[in-house]
Amino acid sequence: MSFLDTTIARTLPLVPKPIVGQVSKRYIAGAAVEDALRVGSSLNSKGILATLDVLGEHIHHASEAEAAVEQYVQTLHAISQRGLQANVSVKPTAIGLRLDPELCFRGMLQIADTAARYGNFVRIDMEDSACTEDTIALFLRVQERHPNVGIAIQAYMRRTRDDVRRLAKTRTNVRLCKGIYNEPRAIAFKDRDIIRRNFALALDDLFAAGCYVGIATHDEHVVWDALRLIEKHGLTREQYEFQMLLGVDEQLRQILVDAGHRLRVYVPFGRSWYAYSLRRLRENPKIGGYIVKSMFHRR
């Protein structure tokens, strides 16, 4: 992590909100569901799938959780109406995981119910380590009623392969990513190469168990390992997909699409875009460097 990255991350809260908004346009669809639908439609026209993600985790009131659930219900309805190739991703803390686990469970069931009616799918996202066990427990409860749900797992956690073995028993649909939160060394790997290797080991375990995996990475080292494992297991393009974030490494994204792989882009949107931007920079200051570099590149 460079001094420049850290400096950018620390000073961004001092930058006027409109400027942050201008920078964030590349990475966030906008404040309204219409913005996300527009971006999703554009991605679909390029042969790319989408996942719509309503911003606003770590709420403090039940009314906020209920509003978030309703927004997901409306988003799923809009996806169906527009005929988009898109699903949704939900952060449990956005619908009350830290506030009231039962409130969160009821909300997730409502979202999964709605998705099932439209023949769609819901990804339960993974957040920081304080939420890991509760998120897996939530997923397993919802999965008992709805097969149209999946979960995200982070390769940098030392517990990951145990979690993978646990989830593989039901051939869970897993989004496998490196992980972005700043976790203590006692529970998370810190070395970049070890994280890459753990990612490959977890992916191999998941493929061997017959799980559908969303290979979520912008790291070409990880992509290379994934391609090696896809060949090793003799998978067809219907048995996995690559996943990337909106606005990040679009060249690698296109390389994978041109090679015939299924690829999905995560499309965040919502009124909490500003807090999301600042929080992501605090969690991963390297993003600040990427943003500045991309600004100069466009100019």
HELIX and SHEET records of a PDB file:
HELIX    1   1 PHE A    3  THR A   11  1                                   9    
HELIX    2   2 LEU A   12  LEU A   14  5                                   3    
HELIX    3   3 LYS A   17  SER A   24  1                                   8    
HELIX    4   4 VAL A   33  SER A   45  1                                  13    
HELIX    5   5 ALA A   62  ARG A   82  1                                  21    
HELIX    6   6 PRO A   92  ILE A   95  5                                   4    
HELIX    7   7 PRO A  101  ARG A  117  1                                  17    
HELIX    8   8 SER A  129  CYS A  131  5                                   3    
HELIX    9   9 THR A  132  GLN A  143  1                                  12    
HELIX   10  10 THR A  160  ALA A  168  1                                   9    
HELIX   11  11 ARG A  192  ALA A  208  1                                  17    
HELIX   12  12 GLU A  220  LYS A  232  1                                  13    
HELIX   13  13 ARG A  237  GLN A  239  5                                   3    
HELIX   14  14 GLU A  250  ASP A  258  1                                   9    
HELIX   15  15 TRP A  273  GLU A  283  1                                  11    
HELIX   16  16 LYS A  286  ARG A  298  1                                  13    
SHEET    1   A 9 LEU A  49  VAL A  54  0                                        
SHEET    2   A 9 ALA A  86  VAL A  90  1                                        
SHEET    3   A 9 VAL A 122  ILE A 124  1                                        
SHEET    4   A 9 VAL A 149  GLN A 154  1                                        
SHEET    5   A 9 VAL A 174  CYS A 177  1                                        
SHEET    6   A 9 VAL A 213  ALA A 216  1                                        
SHEET    7   A 9 TYR A 240  LEU A 245  1                                        
SHEET    8   A 9 LEU A 263  PHE A 269  1                                        
SHEET    9   A 9 LEU A  49  VAL A  54  1                                        
END                                                                             
